[in-house]
């Protein structure tokens, strides 16, 4: 049974930094999310705030209110915010100390391990709670080098990549997984980030907590193990960052080390520069430019998914229609219209 959990966003539920919370609200096999702690959005249903889907997850202003509405403390409190640099802001420590004092175990995906903080560690010891740092690198003896075993895996693979960070790669990947399973296609997803682990996918690794020499091998091993144990019809792979993002150029290793031949590309039409790099004039490439680069790596883009952040529904639909006419492949708005246009392309991959 999934463990009960609360998610702490502390003012960030409505913005891009809350993407970990967004994933957990949309679904997790590891945790049953009972409530969100966020004074700025208190009184709302988290699902309604996220995408106008009522999920029965209240947003509470205080820990006392949350415990009362939950009928008692949940087992875990998950930090649902991806902070820039992976460092906990000083203003967050009081709420984490309060959580630990109530005996609620803390789950964190930050780069800086919270278990190493003397004050938090002392609070956990006193109450019997645990601090679980999921971005802690694996011991070297548990890491894998690339072996070439991936070339024996014949199961079709689709990577969901993006033109920037926080464009909906994981969400579209999960929606594709759910669509395939609803259609009777045995699909599995390889997670590559902290939220995927929190959502409970059995296969994957946390890419940015893995020493660079082992990224290719860890990705390969996750795919090979998934293929051997589950024998799915289709394997989906969650992407990270973007091929040309200076903050974290990522995607080539997924295509090459995962021997991936097909890509769904996520894009935000109304974001002109890479997130947090506006001051350096680092512009996001156009969708056709990114598709050309993917083709150079040997991967065909089978669809483009659009994130409407920063634009009106009408402007997003207009962009969708124009891009679809230019590319002659499905261009979809996953949250607004679902993935129906993707079905024929997936079926074609499976023969």
N, C-alpha and C positions, 0 to 999 in steps of 0.2 A: 504494500500500500504506500502511495506517496506520503511523505511527511508533510505536516502542516507548516505553513510559512507566512510571514508578513514580508512586505517589500518596503524598504526605506528609500524614498526619493527626495524628501526634504526640500520641496520647491521646484524640482526638476522633472516632475511627471509629464509636463506638457512640452518639453523641448527635446532636442536630439541627444542630450547627455543622458536622458532616461531610457535609452534604447534597451538596456538590460531588463529594466522593469517592463517595458513594452512587450518583450518576448515572453516573459513569465506570465503576464496578464493574458496574453493570447493563448497560452497553453504550456503545460509542463507535465512530464511523466515522473519527474523526480519529486516535485513539490505540489501540494494543493495550496494555492495562494488564497488566503482568507481575507486579507486587507492590505491597504497601502497606507504608509505613514507619510503625509505630506500636507502641512498646514495651509499651503497656498492654494490647494485644490480640495480642501475638506468639504464633505457633504455630498460629493458627487459619487457616481459609480465609475470605477476606473475604466471599465470597458467603454462606457459612453463617452468619456473624455478622449479615449484613444481613437476609436473609430466608429462611434455611435452604435456599438453592440453592447446591450446590457448583459453583464457577466456576474452580477451579484457580488462584486468585490468592492466594498466601501472604502472610500478615502477618508482617513481620520486625521484630526489635527494633533492629537496627543496620544501617547502610549496608553494612558489610562482609558481613554475612549476606545481605542482599538481593542484592548483586552476585554473591556465590557461588552462590546459588540460581538466579539469572537466567542464569548462565553468562557474566557480563560486565555492564558498566553499561548501563542503557537509554539511549536518546537524550535523553529528557526526564524531568524531575521536575515534577509538577504539585502545587501547593498545593491540597489537597482540603478546606480548611476555610474557611467564610465567617465571618470574625471580625466581632464587633460594631464598627460604625464603619469597617470595611474597613482597619484598621490592624494591621500585623504586631506581635505581642507580642514584647518584647525576648528572651525565652527561646528564640525560634525562630531567631535569626540564626546560632548556631553550626552547626546542622544544614544550613542553606542554604549557608553557607560551605564546609562539607564536601562538599556535593553539587557545587557549582561547581568546587571544587578537583579533583574527579574528572573534569572535562570534561563533566558532564551539564548540559544547558541547562535553565534554570528557567522555568516557566510560572506566572504569578501573575494572579489575578483580583481583587486588592485595589484599593481606591480609591487608596491611596498607592503610587506607582510604585516598584518595587524597583530598577529600573535607575538611579534617581536617588540611591540610597544609595552613597556613595563606597566603602565597604568591600566591598559585594557587587559593585559594578562593577569594582573592581580585581581581585577574585578571578576574575571572568568573563574579563577581558582576559588574565590570566596563563595560564589553562587553555585559552582559545579557546572557552569555552562562551558561550551567549547568555542574556540575561534578556528574557523576552517578557511585557510587561504588557498583558494583553488588555482591561483596563478603561480603557485610555487613550482619551480622547475622539477622535473623528474630526476631521480638519481641517475648518474651517467650509465650505470649498469643496466638500467631499464630502457635506455634510448636505443634507437635503431638507425643504422646507416642504410642508404639506398642500396638495394640488392639486385634490382632488375626483375624481381618476381612479378611486378606490375604487368609485364608484357605477356604473361600467361593468363591474365584476367580478360575474358572475352565479353563480359557483361557491359552493355552500353553505359557511359558515364556522361553526366551533364553537370557542368560547374555553373553556379550562379555568381557571376562576377559583377563589378560595378565600376562606374566612372569616378567614384569618390567614396569616402567613408560615409557611413550612416545614410545610405540611400535605399535600404530595404532589402539587402541581399538575403539575409537570414529569413526574413518574413516571406519573401517570394519563394525561397527554397522550401520552407515548411508548407506553404500553401500548395506548392507543386506536389510535395510528398502526399499531402492529404487528398488532393485531387486524384492522384494515381491510385492510391489505395481504395478510394471510393469507387473507382472505375475497374477494380479487380486486378490492377497491376501491382505486383509485389515490388515495392520500392523501399529503399533505405537511404538515409541521409548521413553523410560524414560531416560532423561539426568541426569547426576550426577556431572557435572562440569561446570565451567564458560563458556566454549565454547559452550556447548549445549544450555545454556540460550541465548547466543549471536546468535546462529543459529536459535532460535525461536521455539524450540520444546515446545508444550503447557504443557507437563507433566514432572515433575522432581523436583530436588532440587540440591543445590550446597553442596555436601557432606562435603567438608573441611571447610565450613563456618557454619556448623551446630554443636551445642553442642552435645557431644558424646551420652548423654542419649536419644537424640531425633532422631538420625540417623536412627534407625530401624523403628520408627514410621513415619518419613517423607518419607522413601522409600515405606513403606507399603501404606501410604495414596496416593502417586503418582500413584502406580499401581492400587489400588482399584478405585480411581477416574477415571483413564483412562479407566478401564474396564467398569465402570458404564455409562460413558458419550459417549464413542466411540464404545463400544462392538466390538473390533477388533478380527480378527482371530488369531493374534499373537502379543505378546508384547516383544519387545527387550529392554534390559537394558544395558546401558553403564557402563563399569567397571572403576575403578580407581586404580592406583598403582598396587600392586601385593600381592598375599596371603602371601608371605614370605619376602617381602621387608622391612628391618628394618626402613627405612625412613618413611614408611607409610603402615604397613600391612593392606591390604584391600581386600575384596572379600568375606570373610566368611559371613559378614552381608548381602551382596547382595544375596547370595545363601540361607541363613537361614531365614532372615527376609522377603525376597521376595518370599520364597518358590519356588525357581528356581530349576528345575530338569535337565536343559540342558545348556551346555556352548560351545561357540566358544572361543578357546584359542589363543591369539596372542603371537608371539614369534619373537625375533631377533636372528637368529643363530650365528651371528658374534660378538655379545656382550657377553663377558664372565662374567662380574661383574655388579651388580646393578649400575645404573647411579649415579655418584658422590660418590660411596662407594668403588671405586677400591682400595684405600689406606688401607682399612680394610679387604681386601681379602674376601669381601662378594660376593660369586659366585652365579650366577643365576642357579637355579636347571634345570635339563634336562626336556624336554617336558614330557617323561614318568613319571618322579617323580612328576611333577605338576599335571598330569592327575590322578595319584594315590591319591594325596591329595584331589583333587576335588571329586573323587569317595568316599573318606572317609566322605566328607561332604554331600554325597547323590546326587551328580550331575554327569551326564554323559557328557563327551566331545564328541560333534558330529562332530567337525572339528577343524583343526588347521590352523590359518592364519599366513603367514610369512612376515616379514618386512626385506627387503634386505639391510638395512643400514650397511655400513662397509664392504660389500662383493661384488664380481662381479656377474653379472647375471648368469653366468655359474655355479659358486659355489652355488648360491641360488637354482638353478634348481636341481643340484645334491643332495643337502641337502633335498629338497622337495621329490625327488624320494625315497631316502633312508628312510626318516621318514614315508612316506606313506606305504612303504612295511613293516616297523616295527609295525606300529599302526593299519593298516587296516581300517583307516577312511580317509575321504577327507583331504588332506593337500593342501592348496591353496596359491597362490601369488596374493592377491586381486588387487594390483595396476597394476601388469603386465598381468594378464590373466582374471580378473573378478572373479565372484563367481559362475560360472556355475556348478562346482562340488558340490556346497552346495545345489542346488535346490532339488535333491531327498531327502536329509535328512530333509529339511524343510517340504516338502510335506508329509513325513512319520509322522512327529510330528502332522500334522493337520488331519491325518487319511484319 
